Amino acid sequence: MKSKMKFDISELYDIFQSRKNCYFVCCDIRNLIVINDIAFKAGDLAILETMQRMADATGEDDILFRIGGDEFALLTAKEDEEYAKGIARDILAHNGECIDYEGRKIPLKNYCTVLRLGEKTMRYSELFTSLQTALTEAKW
């Protein structure tokens, strides 16, 4: 029986409490199962490349978290929606660029969404659910 991965986003939750008016940029890898079917190491490369694409698009005070197997949330340090949308555009501009796994070129694409959760009081579990829901909706 496979064990389920667990991700602790308590640090993200704590930072979110002080940045409630800031924006999240959330990303998910498209078709990771297909990449993992090639090799799990190829999937690992896809995850690392997605994280790098996000990190390259961020500002100095933005913070990147892995919130699932291939899902990421970047909490910006700015209350500017256009700033967050610019990060998302920068990440999506790389869609279709390939990762190299043992000489095989594998195109990597991401889903990306921007959201602001606002000032309402939110429990830890609500934060995680809100980020996951935003990613799910970005896929449609």
GIDA-V797880 format. One record per pair of residues at least 4 apart in sequence whose C-alpha atoms are under 7 Angstrom apart, sorted by sequence separation. I is the first residue (numbers start at 1). J is the second residue. D is the distance in whole Angstrom. If there is no record, write none. Layout:
# GIDA-V797880
i->I j->J d->D
i->I j->J d->D
This chain:
# GIDA-V797880
i->9 j->13 d->6
i->10 j->14 d->6
i->11 j->15 d->6
i->12 j->16 d->6
i->13 j->17 d->6
i->15 j->19 d->6
i->16 j->20 d->6
i->31 j->35 d->7
i->32 j->36 d->6
i->33 j->37 d->6
i->34 j->38 d->7
i->35 j->39 d->7
i->36 j->40 d->5
i->38 j->42 d->7
i->39 j->43 d->7
i->40 j->44 d->6
i->41 j->45 d->6
i->42 j->46 d->6
i->43 j->47 d->6
i->44 j->48 d->6
i->45 j->49 d->6
i->46 j->50 d->6
i->47 j->51 d->6
i->48 j->52 d->6
i->49 j->53 d->6
i->50 j->54 d->6
i->51 j->55 d->6
i->52 j->56 d->6
i->53 j->57 d->6
i->54 j->58 d->6
i->58 j->62 d->6
i->67 j->71 d->5
i->68 j->72 d->7
i->80 j->84 d->7
i->81 j->85 d->6
i->82 j->86 d->6
i->83 j->87 d->7
i->84 j->88 d->6
i->85 j->89 d->6
i->86 j->90 d->6
i->87 j->91 d->6
i->88 j->92 d->6
i->89 j->93 d->6
i->100 j->104 d->6
i->101 j->105 d->6
i->122 j->126 d->6
i->123 j->127 d->6
i->124 j->128 d->7
i->125 j->129 d->6
i->126 j->130 d->6
i->127 j->131 d->6
i->128 j->132 d->6
i->129 j->133 d->6
i->130 j->134 d->6
i->131 j->135 d->6
i->132 j->136 d->6
i->133 j->137 d->6
i->134 j->138 d->6
i->135 j->139 d->7
i->66 j->71 d->6
i->67 j->72 d->5
i->100 j->105 d->5
i->122 j->127 d->7
i->36 j->42 d->6
i->66 j->72 d->4
i->67 j->73 d->7
i->99 j->105 d->6
i->100 j->106 d->6
i->35 j->42 d->6
i->36 j->43 d->5
i->65 j->72 d->6
i->66 j->73 d->6
i->98 j->105 d->6
i->99 j->106 d->5
i->35 j->43 d->5
i->65 j->73 d->5
i->98 j->106 d->5
i->99 j->107 d->6
i->64 j->73 d->6
i->65 j->74 d->6
i->98 j->107 d->4
i->99 j->108 d->7
i->64 j->74 d->4
i->97 j->107 d->5
i->98 j->108 d->6
i->32 j->43 d->6
i->63 j->74 d->5
i->64 j->75 d->6
i->96 j->107 d->5
i->97 j->108 d->6
i->62 j->74 d->7
i->63 j->75 d->5
i->96 j->108 d->5
i->62 j->75 d->6
i->63 j->76 d->6
i->95 j->108 d->6
i->96 j->109 d->5
i->62 j->76 d->4
i->95 j->109 d->4
i->62 j->77 d->5
i->95 j->110 d->6
i->61 j->77 d->6
i->92 j->110 d->7
i->113 j->134 d->7
i->113 j->135 d->7
i->47 j->70 d->6
i->88 j->112 d->6
i->88 j->113 d->7
i->113 j->138 d->6
i->112 j->138 d->7
i->111 j->138 d->6
i->111 j->139 d->6
i->58 j->87 d->6
i->85 j->114 d->6
i->57 j->87 d->5
i->84 j->114 d->7
i->57 j->90 d->6
i->57 j->91 d->7
i->54 j->91 d->6
i->53 j->91 d->6
i->29 j->70 d->6
i->28 j->70 d->6
i->28 j->71 d->5
i->27 j->71 d->6
i->28 j->72 d->6
i->27 j->72 d->5
i->26 j->72 d->6
i->27 j->73 d->6
i->26 j->73 d->4
i->25 j->73 d->6
i->26 j->74 d->6
i->24 j->73 d->6
i->25 j->74 d->5
i->24 j->74 d->5
i->25 j->75 d->7
i->24 j->75 d->5
i->23 j->75 d->6
i->24 j->76 d->6
i->23 j->76 d->6
i->46 j->99 d->7
i->22 j->76 d->6
i->22 j->77 d->6
i->23 j->78 d->7
i->22 j->78 d->5
i->23 j->79 d->6
i->22 j->79 d->4
i->9 j->67 d->7
i->19 j->77 d->7
i->21 j->79 d->6
i->23 j->81 d->7
i->25 j->84 d->6
i->42 j->101 d->6
i->7 j->67 d->6
i->7 j->68 d->6
i->23 j->84 d->6
i->46 j->108 d->7
i->25 j->88 d->6
i->30 j->109 d->5
i->29 j->109 d->6
i->30 j->110 d->5
i->29 j->110 d->4
i->30 j->111 d->6
i->28 j->110 d->6
i->29 j->111 d->6
i->27 j->110 d->6
i->28 j->111 d->5
i->27 j->111 d->5
i->28 j->112 d->7
i->27 j->112 d->4
i->26 j->112 d->6
i->27 j->113 d->7
i->25 j->112 d->7
i->26 j->113 d->5
i->25 j->113 d->6
i->26 j->114 d->6
i->25 j->114 d->5
i->24 j->114 d->6
i->25 j->115 d->7
i->23 j->114 d->7
i->24 j->115 d->5
i->23 j->115 d->6
i->24 j->116 d->6
i->23 j->116 d->5
i->22 j->116 d->6
i->21 j->116 d->7
i->20 j->117 d->7
i->21 j->118 d->5
i->20 j->118 d->5
i->21 j->119 d->6
i->20 j->119 d->5
i->28 j->135 d->7
i->27 j->135 d->7
i->26 j->135 d->7
i->13 j->124 d->6
